């Protein structure tokens, strides 16, 4: 069906984008919002990485594909853990909280690159998040 693996990857990317475009998702419960946020962001990262693989392969830069492949593999491992081990809601809350904490730490280390109001917003967001998710 496909003349090459690159053609198959191109088709897969296109199919995922087509199916995700304009899809209305009804959440089974309000607690699933964070899970959908995390998995949606991870899907976007996977698509971006896959497009990077296609670009590099098209330029015959095969050795440069390794880091992208590794990133995709680690995302897959994290995704499987998120969905299969423990409480999905708690796992997704931890992912979001960790991302916010790392963003604040980076912003504090590079204060000239971030608006102080945005940094205050992030800190408040972390406090509210911790209040809503005490575990």
PyMOL commands that set and color helices and strands:
alter all, ss='L'
color gray80, all
select helices_A, chain A and resi 5-20+30-58+62-84+88-109+111-113+116-132
alter helices_A, ss='H'
color red, helices_A
deselect
rebuild
show_as cartoon
